[in-house]
């Protein structure tokens, strides 16, 4: 796993929320939301799940991971 | 969605001035001459109070998961550095005997006294470094891009 892309900003703005409001909804600081939107912070599953619920967007749409590992054919 | 919020304790950055008490450690030089006691060298540990400055700057901050991660990262780095310095100080006291003999001769003291003094000072300073660095690094990691704002 090399990195990830976070589309939180787009969906937050579509929902009409500010960073501050979203941060309060999911129980983190605004700085954490800011770093998340810049894909500089890899959130826990719990936070990712809370964010996904807050902006009504599936978790796999919000976060996209760039995998370098070969995919198994299972 | 309600979360049990936890905030850092509320203290003033001015408490960092307590770090100046660390200079009391130099009293050890005087007390040693007067009564052969070097207990005041442990006061060098008070230099660690300078960390209150950074703790005060982050006072009443919500401790979210990123904060806790940064805290662990800062403490790991600070304490591993302090552990390394302590180990180095211990190794230095057990090797390089020739250096200790020369140093004891120059200070007109016994080797064991010089070693004990060195260890006391090193441990106090290491404690101070650990206390300060853990707070400083936490502030540094947490505020990497505090100045930027984007709503």
Backbone of each chain as ProteinMPNN parsed JSONL, in Angstrom:
{"seq_chain_A": "XXXXXXXXXXXXXXXXXXXXXXXXXXXXXXXXXXXXXXXXXXXXXXXXXXXXXXXXXXXXXXXXXXXXXXXXXX", "coords_chain_A": {"N_chain_A": [[0.838, -1.182, 0.0], [0.874, 1.991, -1.08], [-0.132, 4.683, -0.956], [-2.948, 6.878, -0.501], [-5.993, 8.231, -1.825], [-8.114, 10.805, -0.901], [-11.433, 11.7, -1.085], [-12.9, 13.36, 0.435], [-13.295, 16.139, 0.738], [-14.756, 17.004, -1.51], [-17.244, 15.664, -1.184], [-17.998, 16.585, 1.299], [-18.355, 19.302, 0.848], [-20.407, 19.153, -0.988], [-22.394, 18.337, 0.655], [-22.761, 20.539, 2.095], [-21.341, 21.184, 4.384], [-19.104, 22.601, 6.801], [-15.571, 22.348, 7.553], [-15.257, 22.476, 10.27], [-17.827, 21.852, 11.24], [-18.135, 19.224, 10.322], [-16.014, 18.03, 11.651], [-16.866, 18.242, 14.265], [-19.083, 16.6, 14.155], [-17.977, 14.055, 13.83], [-16.287, 13.85, 15.928], [-13.604, 14.749, 16.003], [-10.711, 16.937, 15.609], [-10.629, 20.044, 13.736], [-8.281, 20.318, 12.358], [-7.556, 17.727, 11.865], [-9.455, 16.909, 10.011], [-8.706, 18.601, 7.99], [-6.159, 17.626, 7.323], [-6.882, 15.114, 6.509], [-8.353, 15.667, 4.209], [-6.364, 16.489, 2.579], [-5.174, 14.18, 2.039], [-3.182, 13.434, 3.803], [-3.319, 12.132, 6.121], [-3.91, 8.989, 7.384], [-6.806, 7.559, 8.241], [-8.352, 5.852, 11.08], [-10.288, 2.826, 10.917], [-12.679, 3.165, 12.199], [-12.994, 5.976, 12.254], [-13.04, 6.508, 9.525], [-15.355, 5.182, 8.848], [-17.244, 6.632, 10.327], [-17.019, 9.1, 9.062], [-17.852, 8.477, 6.54], [-20.533, 7.913, 7.046], [-21.333, 10.415, 7.911], [-21.167, 12.063, 5.662], [-22.778, 10.767, 3.964], [-21.799, 8.91, 2.038], [-20.443, 6.103, 0.394], [-17.8, 4.257, 1.928], [-15.775, 3.258, 0.317], [-15.811, 4.93, -1.788], [-15.121, 7.338, -0.756], [-12.468, 6.956, 0.131], [-9.649, 6.013, -1.655], [-7.344, 3.576, -2.205], [-4.004, 3.254, -3.311], [-2.718, 0.485, -4.507], [0.221, -1.462, -4.627], [0.71, -4.022, -4.526], [0.636, -7.263, -6.049], [-2.426, -8.437, -7.379], [-4.268, -11.124, -6.072], [-5.622, -13.96, -7.643], [-8.01, -14.876, -6.478]], "CA_chain_A": [[0.0, 0.0, 0.0], [1.742, 3.158, -1.17], [-0.803, 5.883, -0.479], [-4.379, 6.858, -0.766], [-6.597, 9.495, -2.231], [-9.323, 11.036, -0.114], [-12.359, 12.611, -1.777], [-13.786, 13.882, 1.48], [-13.607, 17.555, 0.541], [-15.821, 17.127, -2.52], [-18.522, 15.212, -0.635], [-18.339, 17.474, 2.425], [-18.885, 20.543, 0.276], [-21.706, 18.832, -1.586], [-23.342, 18.191, 1.769], [-22.896, 21.881, 2.687], [-20.753, 21.208, 5.725], [-17.758, 23.17, 6.93], [-14.646, 21.408, 8.207], [-15.55, 22.554, 11.705], [-19.068, 21.103, 11.507], [-17.866, 17.801, 10.109], [-15.13, 17.603, 12.742], [-17.694, 18.093, 15.467], [-19.956, 15.441, 13.968], [-17.27, 12.772, 13.965], [-15.514, 13.865, 17.173], [-12.165, 15.021, 15.85], [-10.425, 18.365, 15.444], [-10.693, 20.532, 12.359], [-6.976, 20.065, 11.74], [-7.549, 16.329, 11.408], [-10.242, 16.905, 8.767], [-7.889, 19.297, 6.992], [-5.109, 16.706, 6.867], [-7.56, 14.022, 5.791], [-8.731, 16.143, 2.871], [-5.146, 16.583, 1.768], [-4.657, 12.799, 1.989], [-1.94, 13.378, 4.576], [-3.558, 11.345, 7.327], [-4.616, 7.732, 7.141], [-7.661, 7.438, 9.432], [-8.708, 4.516, 11.563], [-11.502, 2.315, 10.267], [-13.816, 3.773, 12.906], [-13.163, 7.357, 11.792], [-13.436, 6.438, 8.113], [-16.756, 4.763, 8.843], [-18.031, 7.779, 10.82], [-17.005, 10.126, 8.014], [-18.685, 7.973, 5.453], [-21.93, 8.107, 7.45], [-21.612, 11.854, 8.036], [-21.347, 12.692, 4.348], [-23.67, 9.879, 3.187], [-21.068, 8.404, 0.874], [-19.789, 4.828, 0.728], [-16.411, 4.394, 2.378], [-14.846, 2.956, -0.783], [-15.822, 6.087, -2.696], [-14.387, 8.403, -0.043], [-11.034, 6.661, 0.193], [-9.158, 5.077, -2.662], [-5.957, 3.221, -1.925], [-3.189, 2.847, -4.45], [-2.029, -0.731, -4.101], [1.282, -1.893, -5.526], [0.837, -5.466, -4.388], [-0.073, -7.978, -7.116], [-3.718, -8.954, -6.937], [-4.385, -12.574, -6.161], [-6.769, -14.323, -8.476], [-8.994, -15.654, -5.725]], "C_chain_A": [[0.881, 1.242, 0.0], [1.104, 4.417, -0.583], [-2.279, 5.787, -0.761], [-4.852, 8.241, -1.176], [-7.909, 9.634, -1.458], [-10.198, 12.064, -0.823], [-13.32, 13.29, -0.796], [-14.23, 15.318, 1.199], [-14.804, 17.741, -0.404], [-17.191, 16.787, -1.916], [-18.956, 16.058, 0.559], [-18.984, 18.75, 1.889], [-20.25, 20.32, -0.362], [-22.794, 18.745, -0.522], [-23.558, 19.541, 2.473], [-22.342, 21.987, 4.092], [-19.407, 21.918, 5.703], [-16.882, 22.116, 7.61], [-14.959, 21.327, 9.7], [-16.786, 21.711, 12.06], [-18.843, 19.596, 11.379], [-17.013, 17.238, 11.247], [-15.941, 17.355, 14.005], [-18.587, 16.852, 15.369], [-19.244, 14.122, 14.223], [-16.326, 12.753, 15.174], [-14.02, 13.987, 17.005], [-11.963, 16.531, 15.729], [-10.464, 18.753, 13.967], [-9.379, 20.248, 11.618], [-6.897, 18.643, 11.184], [-8.323, 16.213, 10.095], [-9.414, 17.523, 7.636], [-6.809, 18.36, 6.425], [-5.699, 15.528, 6.093], [-7.862, 14.441, 4.352], [-7.526, 16.286, 1.956], [-4.485, 15.211, 1.6], [-3.329, 12.667, 2.727], [-2.105, 12.535, 5.839], [-4.404, 10.129, 6.985], [-5.492, 7.43, 8.363], [-7.876, 5.994, 9.86], [-9.995, 4.093, 10.85], [-12.738, 2.971, 10.888], [-14.07, 5.19, 12.386], [-13.623, 7.369, 10.337], [-14.919, 6.093, 8.0], [-17.666, 5.913, 9.277], [-18.121, 8.873, 9.754], [-17.933, 9.729, 6.872], [-20.169, 8.17, 5.768], [-22.301, 9.584, 7.476], [-21.86, 12.513, 6.688], [-22.197, 11.823, 3.398], [-23.009, 9.373, 1.909], [-20.395, 7.087, 1.258], [-18.289, 5.021, 1.001], [-15.409, 4.172, 1.231], [-14.815, 4.071, -1.833], [-14.997, 7.219, -2.07], [-12.879, 8.198, -0.081], [-10.648, 5.651, -0.877], [-7.682, 4.829, -2.424], [-5.247, 2.775, -3.19], [-2.372, 1.648, -4.005], [-0.973, -1.107, -5.125], [1.45, -3.403, -5.476], [0.081, -6.159, -5.522], [-1.378, -8.572, -6.586], [-3.77, -10.459, -7.084], [-5.659, -12.904, -6.936], [-7.809, -15.141, -7.763], [-10.401, -15.138, -5.915]], "O_chain_A": [[1.565, 1.513, 0.987], [1.734, 5.13, 0.197], [-2.789, 4.756, -1.199], [-4.211, 9.258, -0.912], [-8.703, 8.696, -1.379], [-9.748, 13.169, -1.123], [-14.406, 13.732, -1.17], [-15.393, 15.669, 1.398], [-15.722, 18.517, -0.137], [-18.165, 17.515, -2.107], [-20.152, 16.227, 0.799], [-20.005, 19.215, 2.395], [-21.132, 21.175, -0.291], [-23.961, 19.043, -0.777], [-24.426, 19.667, 3.337], [-22.819, 22.787, 4.898], [-18.667, 21.849, 4.721], [-17.376, 21.133, 8.164], [-14.928, 20.255, 10.304], [-16.789, 20.966, 13.04], [-19.297, 18.807, 12.207], [-17.249, 16.134, 11.737], [-15.723, 16.375, 14.718], [-18.815, 16.151, 16.355], [-19.829, 13.184, 14.764], [-15.645, 11.756, 15.416], [-13.251, 13.402, 17.767], [-12.923, 17.301, 15.746], [-10.349, 17.909, 13.079], [-9.371, 19.975, 10.417], [-6.252, 18.395, 10.165], [-7.901, 15.508, 9.178], [-9.418, 17.047, 6.5], [-6.581, 18.31, 5.216], [-5.095, 15.018, 5.149], [-7.655, 13.677, 3.409], [-7.639, 16.215, 0.733], [-3.374, 15.105, 1.081], [-2.461, 11.89, 2.331], [-1.13, 12.262, 6.539], [-5.47, 10.237, 6.377], [-4.964, 7.077, 9.418], [-7.619, 5.052, 9.11], [-10.692, 4.917, 10.258], [-13.707, 3.286, 10.197], [-15.211, 5.563, 12.11], [-14.496, 8.152, 9.964], [-15.639, 6.641, 7.165], [-18.719, 6.144, 8.682], [-19.17, 9.492, 9.572], [-18.683, 10.541, 6.33], [-20.96, 8.538, 4.9], [-23.415, 9.967, 7.119], [-22.678, 13.427, 6.586], [-22.313, 12.107, 2.206], [-23.605, 9.412, 0.832], [-19.834, 6.979, 2.349], [-17.624, 5.846, 0.375], [-14.352, 4.801, 1.177], [-13.903, 4.138, -2.658], [-14.283, 7.949, -2.757], [-12.114, 9.139, -0.296], [-11.242, 4.578, -0.987], [-6.872, 5.756, -2.439], [-5.787, 2.039, -4.015], [-1.439, 1.785, -3.214], [-1.222, -1.081, -6.33], [2.206, -3.994, -6.247], [-0.992, -5.705, -5.918], [-1.424, -9.134, -5.492], [-3.361, -11.004, -8.11], [-6.649, -12.176, -6.863], [-8.434, -16.013, -8.367], [-11.343, -15.689, -5.345]]}, "seq_chain_B": "XXXXXXXXXXXXXXXXXXXXXXXXXXXXXXXXXXXXXXXXXXXXXXXXXXXXXXXXXXXXXXXXXXXXXXXXXXXXXXXXXXXXXXXXXXXXXXXXXXXXXXXXXXXXXXXXXXXXXXXXXXXXXXXXXXXXXXXXXXXXXXXXXXXXXXX", "coords_chain_B": {"N_chain_B": [[-24.391, 11.711, 16.099], [-22.601, 11.155, 18.904], [-19.703, 11.759, 20.842], [-17.552, 10.707, 23.416], [-15.771, 13.19, 24.659], [-12.356, 14.066, 25.083], [-10.137, 16.199, 26.564], [-7.005, 17.955, 26.545], [-5.122, 18.886, 29.471], [-5.675, 22.065, 31.039], [-3.378, 24.452, 30.974], [-1.146, 27.219, 31.558], [1.063, 28.576, 29.105], [3.03, 30.045, 30.251], [3.961, 28.702, 32.413], [6.122, 27.39, 31.557], [8.286, 28.869, 32.188], [9.146, 27.91, 34.558], [11.104, 26.197, 33.973], [13.45, 27.537, 34.213], [14.263, 27.038, 36.729], [15.96, 24.985, 36.538], [18.525, 25.935, 36.481], [19.248, 25.925, 39.084], [20.632, 23.675, 39.467], [23.314, 24.197, 39.197], [24.022, 24.895, 41.696], [25.002, 22.711, 42.87], [27.726, 22.669, 42.483], [28.658, 24.522, 44.316], [27.714, 23.474, 46.758], [29.106, 21.149, 46.866], [31.709, 21.941, 47.337], [31.41, 23.046, 49.844], [30.187, 21.089, 51.543], [30.713, 18.58, 50.564], [28.553, 17.537, 49.266], [26.463, 16.696, 46.563], [23.878, 16.802, 45.868], [22.192, 18.921, 44.81], [22.64, 18.815, 42.052], [20.69, 17.309, 40.867], [18.7, 19.047, 40.38], [19.004, 19.969, 37.852], [17.26, 18.579, 36.395], [14.95, 20.044, 36.405], [14.968, 21.567, 34.168], [13.386, 20.339, 32.395], [10.877, 21.375, 32.756], [10.544, 23.341, 30.902], [9.109, 22.23, 28.933], [6.483, 22.678, 29.581], [5.771, 24.945, 28.288], [5.161, 24.26, 25.626], [3.206, 22.394, 26.172], [1.323, 24.025, 27.299], [0.653, 25.561, 25.112], [-0.835, 23.786, 23.73], [-2.978, 23.412, 25.311], [-6.174, 22.379, 26.602], [-6.968, 21.021, 24.298], [-8.711, 18.989, 22.007], [-8.349, 15.566, 22.332], [-8.044, 13.749, 19.823], [-7.957, 10.882, 17.575], [-5.724, 11.304, 15.916], [-4.184, 13.06, 17.412], [-3.546, 11.416, 19.586], [-2.053, 9.479, 18.289], [0.101, 11.019, 17.412], [1.085, 11.743, 19.867], [2.002, 9.329, 20.908], [3.983, 8.82, 19.026], [5.721, 10.96, 19.449], [6.489, 10.536, 22.11], [7.707, 8.058, 21.921], [9.921, 8.614, 20.323], [11.254, 10.561, 21.876], [11.757, 9.206, 24.318], [13.24, 7.027, 23.466], [15.527, 8.246, 22.565], [16.435, 9.355, 24.965], [16.849, 7.036, 26.431], [18.957, 5.972, 24.983], [20.934, 7.915, 25.423], [21.242, 7.685, 28.196], [22.22, 5.094, 28.359], [24.61, 5.408, 27.015], [25.898, 7.152, 28.744], [26.203, 5.507, 30.961], [27.877, 3.581, 29.867], [30.103, 5.107, 29.331], [30.99, 5.666, 31.9], [31.923, 3.255, 32.68], [33.949, 2.581, 30.985], [36.934, 3.84, 29.398], [38.87, 4.474, 31.386], [41.253, 5.852, 31.724], [40.666, 8.44, 30.999], [38.953, 9.22, 33.043], [40.663, 9.11, 35.193], [42.418, 11.174, 34.606], [40.64, 13.327, 34.608], [39.716, 13.297, 37.24], [42.059, 13.883, 38.492], [42.542, 16.448, 37.572], [40.433, 17.815, 38.727], [40.941, 17.455, 41.321], [39.714, 15.36, 42.767], [38.251, 12.206, 43.854], [38.13, 9.291, 41.743], [35.717, 7.838, 41.843], [33.977, 9.72, 42.876], [33.895, 11.649, 40.864], [32.757, 10.153, 38.814], [30.263, 9.551, 39.918], [29.179, 12.064, 40.164], [29.089, 12.818, 37.486], [27.282, 10.913, 36.509], [24.982, 11.591, 37.965], [24.445, 14.177, 37.035], [24.101, 13.646, 34.298], [21.863, 11.905, 34.321], [19.907, 13.572, 35.387], [19.803, 15.571, 33.437], [19.038, 14.046, 31.264], [16.525, 13.221, 32.043], [15.295, 15.695, 32.015], [15.51, 16.318, 29.311], [13.933, 14.302, 28.19], [11.389, 14.943, 29.23], [10.977, 17.482, 28.151], [11.356, 17.125, 25.371], [9.356, 15.304, 24.615], [7.049, 16.822, 24.802], [7.641, 18.941, 23.104], [8.006, 17.674, 20.603], [5.485, 16.577, 20.248], [3.956, 18.872, 19.924], [5.173, 19.847, 17.635], [4.662, 17.791, 15.717], [1.907, 17.831, 15.745], [1.198, 20.361, 14.925], [2.003, 20.662, 12.307], [0.86, 21.745, 10.066], [-0.649, 23.857, 11.064], [-1.025, 26.519, 10.547], [-2.215, 26.749, 8.111], [-5.373, 27.229, 6.672], [-8.494, 26.141, 5.555], [-11.585, 26.335, 4.475]], "CA_chain_B": [[-23.21, 10.982, 16.546], [-21.986, 11.81, 20.06], [-18.464, 11.117, 21.23], [-17.011, 11.115, 24.707], [-14.603, 13.994, 24.303], [-11.299, 14.179, 26.075], [-9.311, 17.361, 26.255], [-5.752, 18.045, 27.299], [-5.322, 19.741, 30.641], [-5.568, 23.49, 30.743], [-2.319, 25.134, 31.721], [-0.624, 28.395, 30.859], [2.43, 28.391, 28.576], [3.983, 30.759, 31.114], [4.554, 27.752, 33.364], [7.406, 26.986, 30.98], [9.35, 29.631, 32.854], [9.647, 27.095, 35.674], [12.318, 25.537, 33.487], [14.62, 28.292, 34.668], [14.701, 26.432, 37.998], [17.038, 24.051, 36.216], [19.829, 26.537, 36.784], [19.584, 25.602, 40.48], [21.571, 22.556, 39.428], [24.689, 24.677, 39.361], [24.287, 25.006, 43.133], [25.753, 21.517, 43.244], [29.155, 22.988, 42.501], [28.932, 25.214, 45.583], [27.497, 22.59, 47.918], [30.163, 20.141, 46.929], [32.885, 22.552, 47.984], [31.121, 23.326, 51.257], [29.871, 19.918, 52.388], [30.921, 17.345, 49.771], [27.258, 17.022, 48.801], [26.152, 17.175, 45.211], [22.45, 16.569, 45.623], [21.535, 19.921, 43.934], [22.78, 18.533, 40.611], [19.444, 16.731, 40.342], [17.822, 20.15, 39.962], [19.102, 20.145, 36.392], [16.056, 17.948, 35.86], [13.887, 21.051, 36.278], [14.967, 22.119, 32.803], [12.273, 19.684, 31.699], [9.664, 22.201, 32.87], [10.383, 24.157, 29.693], [8.093, 21.542, 28.134], [5.163, 23.244, 29.894], [5.47, 25.986, 27.304], [4.48, 23.615, 24.497], [1.976, 21.78, 26.678], [0.385, 25.139, 27.467], [0.177, 25.974, 23.791], [-1.813, 22.79, 23.286], [-3.883, 23.128, 26.42], [-7.604, 22.258, 26.29], [-7.114, 20.533, 22.921], [-9.403, 17.702, 21.914], [-7.408, 14.48, 22.044], [-8.64, 12.811, 18.873], [-7.047, 9.759, 17.283], [-4.468, 11.796, 15.344], [-3.438, 13.605, 18.536], [-3.01, 10.3, 20.363], [-0.989, 8.865, 17.483], [1.256, 11.918, 17.469], [1.628, 11.695, 21.23], [2.782, 8.092, 21.001], [5.157, 8.974, 18.166], [6.629, 11.902, 20.113], [7.047, 9.91, 23.316], [8.611, 6.974, 21.512], [11.163, 9.211, 19.839], [11.932, 11.237, 22.988], [12.253, 8.267, 25.316], [14.299, 6.173, 22.916], [16.731, 9.077, 22.568], [16.893, 9.448, 26.353], [17.393, 5.721, 26.784], [20.267, 5.879, 24.328], [21.884, 8.797, 26.122], [21.509, 7.086, 29.512], [23.084, 3.93, 28.137], [25.927, 5.936, 26.644], [26.501, 7.688, 29.966], [26.61, 4.356, 31.78], [29.041, 2.954, 29.223], [31.253, 6.007, 29.503], [31.514, 5.559, 33.262], [32.579, 1.966, 32.904], [35.139, 2.453, 30.127], [37.789, 5.03, 29.298], [39.366, 4.733, 32.748], [42.33, 6.85, 31.673], [40.047, 9.778, 30.947], [38.431, 9.516, 34.39], [41.821, 9.369, 36.073], [42.893, 12.531, 34.284], [39.614, 14.286, 35.031], [39.73, 13.338, 38.703], [43.296, 14.587, 38.865], [42.384, 17.878, 37.277], [39.468, 18.417, 39.666], [41.399, 17.083, 42.676], [38.676, 14.536, 43.394], [38.437, 10.776, 43.622], [37.467, 8.858, 40.497], [34.314, 7.448, 42.103], [33.184, 10.951, 43.058], [33.705, 12.263, 39.54], [31.815, 9.313, 38.073], [28.939, 9.709, 40.515], [28.726, 13.406, 39.795], [28.78, 12.759, 36.053], [26.04, 10.152, 36.316], [23.863, 12.378, 38.512], [24.16, 15.268, 36.095], [23.586, 13.074, 33.045], [20.507, 11.387, 34.506], [19.005, 14.719, 35.564], [19.637, 16.225, 32.132], [18.294, 13.126, 30.399], [15.129, 13.335, 32.473], [14.811, 16.996, 31.517], [15.387, 16.22, 27.858], [12.771, 13.456, 27.903], [10.158, 15.69, 29.538], [10.826, 18.591, 27.217], [11.273, 16.682, 23.98], [8.068, 14.659, 24.33], [6.063, 17.895, 24.596], [8.015, 19.718, 21.916], [7.739, 16.88, 19.391], [4.033, 16.466, 20.093], [3.509, 20.149, 19.355], [5.718, 19.916, 16.273], [3.921, 16.87, 14.849], [0.492, 18.189, 15.686], [0.989, 21.658, 14.27], [2.781, 20.701, 11.08], [0.239, 22.711, 9.135], [-1.67, 24.586, 11.819], [-1.232, 27.879, 10.024], [-3.058, 26.712, 6.916], [-6.792, 27.005, 6.937], [-9.231, 25.983, 4.293], [-12.946, 25.931, 4.821]], "C_chain_B": [[-22.541, 11.705, 17.709], [-20.757, 11.031, 20.473], [-18.059, 11.608, 22.604], [-15.729, 11.884, 24.428], [-13.624, 14.073, 25.454], [-10.416, 15.322, 25.641], [-8.027, 17.319, 27.075], [-5.969, 18.999, 28.47], [-5.03, 21.196, 30.285], [-4.474, 24.109, 31.607], [-1.796, 26.298, 30.882], [0.776, 28.112, 30.319], [3.482, 29.081, 29.44], [4.634, 29.839, 32.139], [5.895, 27.233, 32.867], [8.575, 27.709, 31.619], [9.922, 28.876, 34.054], [10.918, 26.347, 35.281], [13.586, 26.249, 33.929], [15.142, 27.756, 36.006], [15.836, 25.436, 37.771], [18.414, 24.611, 36.53], [20.238, 26.329, 38.237], [20.587, 24.452, 40.542], [23.006, 22.991, 39.633], [25.05, 24.876, 40.837], [25.083, 23.8, 43.625], [27.245, 21.771, 43.329], [29.543, 23.631, 43.83], [28.79, 24.263, 46.764], [28.578, 21.519, 48.009], [31.394, 20.697, 47.634], [32.654, 22.735, 49.477], [30.976, 22.048, 52.085], [30.019, 18.593, 51.666], [29.602, 16.748, 49.259], [26.96, 17.552, 47.413], [24.712, 16.879, 44.821], [21.838, 17.617, 44.683], [21.716, 19.68, 42.435], [21.49, 17.957, 40.02], [18.479, 17.829, 39.887], [17.953, 20.469, 38.48], [17.869, 19.538, 35.712], [14.914, 18.932, 35.658], [13.884, 21.717, 34.903], [13.814, 21.516, 31.98], [10.981, 20.484, 31.762], [9.487, 23.143, 31.682], [9.333, 23.535, 28.774], [6.682, 22.06, 28.4], [4.767, 24.32, 28.883], [4.672, 25.387, 26.137], [3.187, 22.937, 24.948], [0.902, 22.849, 26.848], [-0.18, 25.607, 26.143], [-0.877, 25.006, 23.25], [-2.825, 22.484, 24.379], [-5.347, 23.184, 25.954], [-7.839, 21.874, 24.821], [-7.81, 19.171, 22.936], [-8.399, 16.613, 21.531], [-8.085, 13.471, 21.118], [-7.596, 11.756, 18.502], [-5.714, 10.22, 16.697], [-3.572, 12.358, 16.444], [-2.774, 12.466, 19.313], [-1.892, 9.585, 19.611], [0.282, 9.702, 17.547], [1.921, 11.874, 18.833], [2.509, 10.453, 21.397], [4.084, 8.205, 20.218], [6.2, 9.87, 18.845], [7.29, 11.244, 21.318], [8.037, 8.805, 22.954], [9.964, 7.544, 21.103], [11.958, 9.824, 21.002], [12.536, 10.222, 23.949], [13.316, 7.33, 24.752], [15.615, 6.952, 22.864], [17.319, 9.165, 23.979], [17.482, 8.125, 26.83], [18.782, 5.548, 26.215], [21.317, 6.71, 25.038], [22.243, 8.213, 27.491], [22.467, 5.908, 29.377], [24.508, 4.373, 27.817], [26.652, 6.465, 27.877], [26.992, 6.558, 30.855], [27.851, 3.686, 31.207], [30.287, 3.805, 29.427], [31.851, 5.902, 30.899], [32.263, 4.242, 33.498], [33.791, 1.746, 31.996], [35.938, 3.751, 30.182], [38.31, 5.448, 30.673], [40.425, 5.832, 32.766], [41.777, 8.274, 31.68], [39.555, 10.177, 32.332], [39.565, 9.835, 35.355], [42.321, 10.799, 35.849], [41.928, 13.59, 34.805], [39.61, 14.436, 36.553], [40.962, 14.088, 39.196], [43.154, 16.087, 38.677], [41.453, 18.562, 38.269], [39.851, 18.163, 41.126], [40.315, 16.32, 43.436], [39.013, 13.071, 43.184], [37.649, 10.365, 42.373], [35.993, 8.528, 40.727], [33.423, 8.673, 42.27], [32.877, 11.603, 41.704], [32.667, 11.478, 38.745], [30.389, 9.501, 38.591], [28.331, 11.06, 40.142], [28.264, 13.429, 38.328], [27.446, 12.052, 35.816], [24.825, 10.922, 36.819], [23.449, 13.471, 37.534], [23.526, 14.718, 34.818], [22.148, 12.579, 33.193], [19.501, 12.523, 34.665], [18.745, 15.396, 34.217], [18.842, 15.351, 31.168], [16.809, 13.158, 30.736], [14.509, 14.621, 31.92], [14.575, 16.93, 30.014], [14.15, 15.41, 27.467], [11.465, 14.204, 28.121], [9.919, 16.774, 28.5], [10.537, 18.098, 25.798], [9.92, 16.044, 23.652], [6.992, 15.724, 24.064], [6.357, 18.674, 23.316], [7.654, 18.964, 20.635], [6.24, 16.724, 19.148], [3.486, 17.736, 19.444], [3.937, 20.247, 17.889], [4.922, 19.03, 15.315], [2.486, 17.351, 14.651], [0.243, 19.471, 14.905], [1.788, 21.784, 12.976], [2.188, 21.668, 10.057], [-0.906, 23.445, 9.806], [-2.034, 25.909, 11.159], [-2.176, 27.884, 8.821], [-4.51, 26.524, 7.316], [-7.547, 27.001, 5.615], [-10.626, 25.51, 4.632], [-13.8, 25.656, 3.599]], "O_chain_B": [[-21.966, 12.775, 17.51], [-20.754, 9.8, 20.46], [-18.207, 12.789, 22.919], [-14.724, 11.306, 24.012], [-14.0, 14.136, 26.625], [-9.999, 15.4, 24.485], [-7.976, 16.725, 28.152], [-6.889, 19.817, 28.455], [-4.259, 21.505, 29.376], [-4.633, 24.265, 32.818], [-1.982, 26.347, 29.666], [1.587, 27.48, 30.997], [4.666, 28.753, 29.377], [5.704, 30.136, 32.669], [6.7, 26.708, 33.636], [9.708, 27.228, 31.597], [11.03, 29.157, 34.509], [11.7, 25.922, 36.132], [14.657, 25.648, 34.012], [16.295, 27.981, 36.372], [16.574, 25.093, 38.695], [19.352, 23.864, 36.81], [21.399, 26.521, 38.6], [21.295, 24.278, 41.534], [23.819, 22.245, 40.177], [26.223, 25.008, 41.187], [25.749, 23.859, 44.659], [27.944, 21.167, 44.142], [30.596, 23.34, 44.398], [29.633, 24.243, 47.66], [28.916, 21.048, 49.095], [32.036, 20.008, 48.426], [33.578, 22.597, 50.28], [31.548, 21.924, 53.168], [29.491, 17.579, 52.124], [29.557, 15.582, 48.866], [27.182, 18.729, 47.128], [24.37, 16.728, 43.648], [21.032, 17.251, 43.828], [21.01, 20.285, 41.629], [21.228, 18.099, 38.825], [17.558, 17.575, 39.11], [17.106, 21.161, 37.915], [17.491, 19.932, 34.609], [14.018, 18.697, 34.847], [12.904, 22.357, 34.523], [13.343, 22.108, 31.009], [10.092, 20.304, 30.93], [8.4, 23.684, 31.477], [8.741, 24.221, 27.941], [5.791, 21.908, 27.564], [3.583, 24.572, 28.654], [3.651, 25.933, 25.719], [2.201, 22.904, 24.212], [-0.275, 22.612, 26.577], [-1.343, 26.001, 26.055], [-1.703, 25.373, 22.415], [-3.454, 21.426, 24.375], [-5.699, 23.931, 25.041], [-8.785, 22.344, 24.188], [-7.523, 18.32, 23.777], [-7.691, 16.73, 20.531], [-8.63, 12.466, 21.573], [-6.492, 11.742, 19.047], [-4.681, 9.599, 16.951], [-2.356, 12.164, 16.422], [-1.594, 12.541, 19.655], [-0.912, 9.141, 20.209], [1.384, 9.179, 17.711], [3.144, 11.956, 18.952], [3.607, 10.52, 21.951], [5.14, 7.757, 20.665], [7.396, 9.582, 18.821], [8.496, 11.376, 21.526], [9.07, 8.644, 23.602], [11.014, 7.026, 21.486], [13.17, 9.636, 21.105], [13.692, 10.356, 24.352], [14.199, 6.886, 25.486], [16.686, 6.389, 23.091], [18.531, 9.066, 24.168], [18.486, 8.1, 27.541], [19.68, 5.038, 26.885], [22.449, 6.268, 25.232], [23.404, 8.242, 27.898], [23.395, 5.745, 30.168], [25.479, 3.783, 28.291], [27.855, 6.26, 28.042], [28.074, 6.644, 31.437], [28.752, 3.278, 31.939], [31.38, 3.29, 29.663], [33.063, 6.03, 31.073], [33.11, 4.134, 34.384], [34.572, 0.822, 32.221], [35.613, 4.653, 30.954], [38.206, 6.608, 31.07], [40.489, 6.635, 33.697], [42.348, 9.18, 32.286], [39.715, 11.323, 32.75], [39.447, 10.709, 36.214], [42.607, 11.527, 36.8], [42.338, 14.607, 35.364], [39.514, 15.542, 37.084], [40.911, 14.825, 40.18], [43.588, 16.883, 39.51], [41.643, 19.728, 38.614], [39.163, 18.606, 42.045], [40.04, 16.606, 44.602], [39.933, 12.731, 42.44], [36.657, 10.991, 42.002], [35.132, 8.884, 39.923], [32.262, 8.669, 41.86], [31.757, 12.043, 41.444], [31.805, 12.06, 38.086], [29.438, 9.598, 37.815], [27.141, 11.174, 39.849], [27.213, 13.974, 37.989], [26.603, 12.511, 35.046], [23.768, 10.913, 36.188], [22.267, 13.661, 37.247], [22.539, 15.259, 34.32], [21.314, 12.798, 32.314], [18.386, 12.454, 34.148], [17.609, 15.748, 33.898], [18.067, 15.855, 30.355], [15.952, 13.128, 29.853], [13.378, 14.636, 31.433], [13.567, 17.426, 29.51], [13.418, 15.772, 26.546], [10.545, 14.117, 27.307], [8.797, 16.961, 28.028], [9.622, 18.572, 25.124], [9.398, 16.217, 22.551], [6.131, 15.541, 23.203], [5.454, 19.018, 22.554], [7.077, 19.53, 19.707], [5.778, 16.735, 18.007], [2.661, 17.678, 18.533], [3.168, 20.67, 17.026], [4.551, 19.468, 14.226], [1.932, 17.288, 13.554], [-0.813, 19.637, 14.293], [2.198, 22.88, 12.596], [2.905, 22.314, 9.293], [-1.975, 23.637, 9.228], [-3.18, 26.357, 11.204], [-2.847, 28.879, 8.544], [-4.82, 25.736, 8.21], [-7.255, 27.769, 4.698], [-10.804, 24.363, 5.044], [-14.972, 25.306, 3.732]]}, "name": "protein", "num_of_chains": 2, "seq": "XXXXXXXXXXXXXXXXXXXXXXXXXXXXXXXXXXXXXXXXXXXXXXXXXXXXXXXXXXXXXXXXXXXXXXXXXXXXXXXXXXXXXXXXXXXXXXXXXXXXXXXXXXXXXXXXXXXXXXXXXXXXXXXXXXXXXXXXXXXXXXXXXXXXXXXXXXXXXXXXXXXXXXXXXXXXXXXXXXXXXXXXXXXXXXXXXXXXXXXXXXXXXXXXXXXXXXXXXXXXXXXXX"}
